[in-house]
Amino acid sequence: MNFDEIFAKLQGDVSSDISKQVQFGCNFILSNKDNFKNIIKYLKEVFDFEYLVDVVGIHWPEHKNTPFEVVYNLYSIKNKIRVFVKVFIPDEKIETISDLYKAALFLEREQYDLVGVKFIGHPDLRRILMPEFFDKHPLRKDFNLKDRSWYNDVDEQNLGIKYKHL
């Protein structure tokens, strides 16, 4: 089984509103957010993509219609093939796949925390890497790296220490 066969079956059985791309030697299925979950479910059930390797959120502020994308890295151990499902989203909201893959419970939280993608239906969507008081998302392209005001006002150990603004 190869990527072209998988893609042809997906187009015939799940959605004709998808496209494919091979970039840097990687197989991508491009989807919108309306049918991506059916595609991932089909890949898991029919082609044995049992391993969710990673979920990556990307912020593209210069793309006015779809400033966010989420890329799901799936691997079939049985068939020894990797597929990336790339989903373009107009806002930062997309449905969770934590009901399909338990690994998504942590992977989606990471993307929520760092990029700000909100996974609708996620059972425990809260910060996982950044402190709870942090109200920004450091991997967004519009995150100001020089602004340390959030850090300067924090005294996590209640020692009365405040840092000067640089």
C-alpha positions as CSV (number, residue, x, y, z in Angstrom):
1,M,0.0,0.0,0.0
2,N,1.3,3.4,-0.9
3,F,0.2,7.0,-0.3
4,D,-1.5,7.4,-3.7
5,E,-3.7,4.3,-3.0
6,I,-4.6,5.6,0.4
7,F,-5.5,9.1,-1.0
8,A,-7.6,7.6,-3.8
9,K,-9.6,5.5,-1.4
10,L,-10.1,8.5,0.9
11,Q,-11.3,10.6,-2.0
12,G,-13.7,7.9,-3.0
13,D,-15.0,6.9,0.4
14,V,-14.8,9.9,2.7
15,S,-14.5,13.2,0.9
16,S,-13.7,14.5,-2.6
17,D,-12.9,17.9,-1.0
18,I,-9.4,17.0,-0.1
19,S,-6.0,17.4,-1.9
20,K,-2.6,15.8,-1.5
21,Q,0.9,17.2,-1.4
22,V,4.3,15.6,-1.2
23,Q,6.7,18.1,0.3
24,F,10.2,17.4,1.7
25,G,9.6,13.7,1.2
26,C,6.5,13.8,3.4
27,N,2.9,12.8,2.4
28,F,0.3,15.5,3.3
29,I,-3.5,15.3,3.0
30,L,-4.9,18.8,3.0
31,S,-8.4,19.3,4.4
32,N,-10.7,21.8,5.8
33,K,-12.0,21.6,9.4
34,D,-15.4,20.2,8.3
35,N,-14.2,16.8,7.3
36,F,-10.8,16.3,8.8
37,K,-12.0,14.2,11.7
38,N,-13.8,11.7,9.4
39,I,-10.5,11.5,7.4
40,I,-8.5,10.8,10.5
41,K,-11.0,8.2,11.8
42,Y,-11.0,6.5,8.4
43,L,-7.2,6.4,8.3
44,K,-7.2,4.8,11.7
45,E,-9.9,2.2,11.1
46,V,-9.3,1.2,7.5
47,F,-5.5,1.7,7.1
48,D,-4.4,1.0,10.6
49,F,-2.9,4.4,11.5
50,E,-2.9,3.5,15.2
51,Y,-0.1,5.9,16.2
52,L,-0.7,9.6,16.6
53,V,2.9,10.8,16.6
54,D,2.3,14.5,17.1
55,V,-0.2,17.4,16.8
56,V,1.3,20.7,15.6
57,G,-0.4,24.1,15.6
58,I,0.9,26.8,13.3
59,H,0.0,30.5,13.3
60,W,0.2,32.3,9.9
61,P,-1.1,35.9,10.6
62,E,-0.4,36.9,7.0
63,H,-3.0,34.4,5.8
64,K,-6.1,36.4,6.3
65,N,-8.7,33.6,5.5
66,T,-7.0,30.8,7.4
67,P,-4.4,32.2,9.9
68,F,-4.2,28.8,11.7
69,E,-3.4,25.3,10.7
70,V,-3.2,22.1,12.6
71,V,-1.1,19.2,11.4
72,Y,-1.7,15.7,12.6
73,N,1.3,13.3,12.2
74,L,-0.1,9.7,11.9
75,Y,1.9,6.5,11.5
76,S,0.8,3.0,10.6
77,I,3.2,0.6,12.2
78,K,1.6,-2.3,10.4
79,N,2.0,-0.7,6.9
80,K,5.1,1.3,7.7
81,I,3.8,4.5,6.3
82,R,3.5,8.0,7.7
83,V,0.8,10.6,6.7
84,F,0.3,14.2,7.8
85,V,-3.2,15.6,7.8
86,K,-3.0,19.3,7.4
87,V,-6.2,21.3,8.4
88,F,-6.6,24.9,7.6
89,I,-8.8,26.8,10.1
90,P,-10.1,30.4,9.9
91,D,-10.1,30.9,13.7
92,E,-8.3,29.1,16.5
93,K,-11.1,26.5,17.1
94,I,-11.1,22.9,15.9
95,E,-12.8,19.7,17.1
96,T,-10.8,17.4,19.3
97,I,-9.6,14.0,18.2
98,S,-9.0,12.9,21.8
99,D,-11.9,10.5,21.4
100,L,-10.0,8.7,18.6
101,Y,-6.4,8.9,20.1
102,K,-5.7,9.1,23.8
103,A,-2.3,10.6,23.0
104,A,-4.2,13.7,21.8
105,L,-5.2,14.5,25.4
106,F,-1.7,15.9,26.0
107,L,-0.7,16.8,22.4
108,E,-3.7,19.1,22.0
109,R,-3.1,20.7,25.4
110,E,0.4,21.5,24.3
111,Q,-0.9,23.3,21.2
112,Y,-3.6,25.1,23.2
113,D,-0.9,26.3,25.6
114,L,1.8,27.4,23.1
115,V,-0.2,28.4,20.0
116,G,-3.7,29.1,21.4
117,V,-5.6,26.5,19.3
118,K,-8.9,25.6,21.1
119,F,-9.8,22.0,20.7
120,I,-13.6,21.9,21.0
121,G,-14.8,18.9,23.1
122,H,-11.5,18.2,24.8
123,P,-12.2,16.9,28.3
124,D,-9.3,18.8,30.0
125,L,-8.2,21.7,27.9
126,R,-5.9,23.7,30.2
127,R,-2.2,24.8,30.2
128,I,0.4,22.1,30.4
129,L,3.7,23.9,30.0
130,M,3.2,27.6,30.8
131,P,2.1,28.8,34.2
132,E,-1.6,29.3,34.7
133,F,-1.3,33.1,35.1
134,F,0.3,33.4,31.7
135,D,-2.3,34.8,29.4
136,K,-0.4,34.7,26.0
137,H,0.7,32.0,23.6
138,P,4.5,32.1,23.0
139,L,4.6,30.3,19.6
140,R,2.2,32.7,17.9
141,K,4.0,34.8,15.3
142,D,2.6,38.0,17.0
143,F,4.1,37.2,20.4
144,N,6.4,39.9,21.5
145,L,9.7,38.3,22.5
146,K,11.1,41.4,24.1
147,D,8.1,42.1,26.3
148,R,8.9,40.7,29.7
149,S,6.2,42.5,31.7
150,W,4.4,39.3,32.4
151,Y,7.5,37.9,34.0
152,N,8.5,41.1,35.9
153,D,5.3,41.1,37.9
154,V,5.5,37.5,39.1
155,D,6.6,36.4,42.5
156,E,5.9,32.7,42.4
157,Q,7.5,31.9,45.8
158,N,6.1,35.0,47.6
159,L,9.6,36.2,48.5
160,G,8.8,39.9,47.8
161,I,11.2,39.9,44.8
162,K,10.3,42.0,41.8
163,Y,12.4,42.3,38.7
164,K,13.1,45.6,37.0
165,H,11.9,46.1,33.4
166,L,14.7,45.8,31.0
